[in-house]
Amino acid sequence: MSDSMKLLEEKIGKAIELVDKLSAENDSFIRENEQLKAELSKLRIEMSEIEDRDIKKSEKVKTKLNSILIKLENMEQL
């Protein structure tokens, strides 16, 4: 076989190895991306739950403060 054919075969072999390596990396990145998407979805749900809880706490505090203010106003009128 001529040298040019051997060189071409080597280059093709290296190209195939590179494609295989890049395909494996791509598969790994796809799996990691899916895991990160799932984690992000979970974190968004948790964040929403925390925000809802904070809103409820805030409303309770507002209600209590309004009650205290009304009581103070009533005391001032005495």
C-alpha positions as CSV (number, residue, x, y, z in Angstrom):
1,M,0.0,0.0,0.0
2,S,1.3,3.4,-0.8
3,D,2.3,5.9,1.8
4,S,-0.5,8.3,0.8
5,M,-3.1,5.5,1.4
6,K,-1.6,4.8,4.8
7,L,-1.7,8.4,5.7
8,L,-5.3,8.7,4.5
9,E,-6.3,5.7,6.6
10,E,-4.6,7.1,9.6
11,K,-6.4,10.5,9.2
12,I,-9.7,8.7,8.7
13,G,-9.0,6.6,11.8
14,K,-8.2,9.7,13.8
15,A,-11.4,11.4,12.5
16,I,-13.5,8.4,13.5
17,E,-11.9,8.4,17.0
18,L,-12.6,12.1,17.3
19,V,-16.2,11.7,16.2
20,D,-16.7,8.8,18.7
21,K,-15.1,10.9,21.5
22,L,-17.3,14.0,20.6
23,S,-20.4,11.8,20.4
24,A,-19.7,10.4,23.9
25,E,-19.1,13.9,25.3
26,N,-22.3,15.1,23.7
27,D,-24.3,12.2,25.2
28,S,-22.7,13.1,28.6
29,F,-23.7,16.7,28.2
30,I,-27.2,15.8,27.2
31,R,-27.6,13.6,30.3
32,E,-26.1,16.4,32.5
33,N,-28.5,18.9,30.9
34,E,-31.5,16.7,31.6
35,Q,-30.4,16.3,35.3
36,L,-29.9,20.1,35.6
37,K,-33.4,20.7,34.0
38,A,-35.0,18.4,36.6
39,E,-33.1,20.0,39.4
40,L,-34.1,23.5,38.2
41,S,-37.7,22.4,38.0
42,K,-37.6,21.1,41.6
43,L,-35.9,24.3,42.8
44,R,-38.6,26.4,41.1
45,I,-41.3,24.4,42.9
46,E,-39.5,24.8,46.2
47,M,-39.1,28.5,45.6
48,S,-42.7,28.9,44.8
49,E,-43.6,27.1,48.0
50,I,-41.3,29.3,50.0
51,E,-42.8,32.5,48.4
52,D,-46.3,31.3,49.1
53,R,-45.4,30.6,52.7
54,D,-43.8,34.0,53.1
55,I,-46.8,35.7,51.6
56,K,-49.0,33.9,54.1
57,K,-46.7,34.9,57.0
58,S,-46.7,38.5,55.8
59,E,-50.4,38.6,55.7
60,K,-50.6,37.3,59.2
61,V,-48.2,39.9,60.4
62,K,-50.2,42.7,58.6
63,T,-53.4,41.4,60.2
64,K,-51.8,41.4,63.7
65,L,-50.3,44.9,63.2
66,N,-53.6,46.3,62.0
67,S,-55.3,44.8,65.1
68,I,-52.7,46.3,67.4
69,L,-53.1,49.7,65.7
70,I,-56.8,49.6,66.1
71,K,-56.4,48.7,69.8
72,L,-54.0,51.6,70.2
73,E,-56.4,54.0,68.5
74,N,-59.2,52.9,70.7
75,M,-57.0,53.4,73.8
76,E,-56.1,56.9,72.6
77,Q,-59.8,57.8,72.3
78,L,-60.4,56.9,76.0
